[in-house]
Amino acid sequence: MTPIHRLLKGLIDYAGLFPPAGLGMTSAVNNYASYRTSNDCWALARFIIVASRLEEFENEMREILPELTEEKPWRMSALCGPVLDQDLADVDAFNGRHKTIHIDSVEIKVTTSDDVAAFASAVPKGLRVYFEFPLSTDPLPFILAIQKAGARAKVRTGGVRENMFPSIDEVSGFLTMCCRHNVAFKATAGLHHPFCGKYRLSYDTDDNRKVLMYGFLNLMLAAVFIYAGIRPELLAELLHEPSPAGFTFDERGIAWRHHWASQEQIEEVRAGFAIAFGSCSFDEPIRAMKQLHLL
């Protein structure tokens, strides 16, 4: 496998139900089913859903269920809301009803680090839990609480408004803290493009707003290089790289300037550090990679 394939394998969580795509359940389910059988299925990860919509999802899946097998289950991650106990109970009951569809992780927002331990203890066994917390506050108490709970972190890297994009220092600090304390993470929102640049905020043709967005390759490569020992103060420059020209990809690994990450390090990062990123489009990131001749 090339380093790019190692980096992208099972990387993209499909979040078509969420903005800016905001698809209906039928379209999102059909899209994911199609992606699972496409030539690009190797890059696909989980189907993302809000726990309160599981019944709607099940109704939509009735025709697809007979086609699924336990060897290749439909993997999902559920976002749990304010009524956490009910959402977790619904997730647990859902998994009990199905063998070929499985929710193997849940994602929970917290506002204080004290919430992490309490919420983690309520999650049923066998479920991986990701905690999203505000980057505008000191991340260390949250990261330490997540580490102690044996959980994972979640970083929101964008949204449908410019003020939803965190600063470069906040993202760099998040990656550094996660690496320093051995906390795995996933990312979500605003990561449709491989490299950093100014892009449209929505798919609305009448909406001409553009904002500087993070690239998903920038973010994942920042995770790879911080794991490989790069100095944290260099992360901002790496996250701002605008094109593949800043990197060298070959059969041995990936280089950025005089820094190097091997194939083995890339695999280690993907297995236990940089787990996935959520995107409301699966086609767009893959198409962009092909246009850049990286796939």
Buried (B, 14 or more C-beta within 10 A) or exposed (E): EBBBEBBBBBBBBBBBBBBBBBBEBEBBBBBBBEBBEEEBEEBBBBBBBBBBBBEBBBEBBEEBEEEBEEEEBBBBBBBBEEEBEEBBBBBBEBBEEBEBBBBBBBBBBBEEBEBBEEBBEEBBEEBBBBBBBBBEEEBEBBBBBBBEBEBBBBBBBBBBEEEBBBEBEBBBBBBBBBBEBEBBBBBBBBBBBBBBBEBBBBBEEEEEEEBBBBBBBBBBBBBBBBBBEBEBEBBBBBBBBEEBEBBBBEEEBBBBBEBBBBBEBBBBBBEEBBBBBBBBBBBBBBBBBEEEEBB
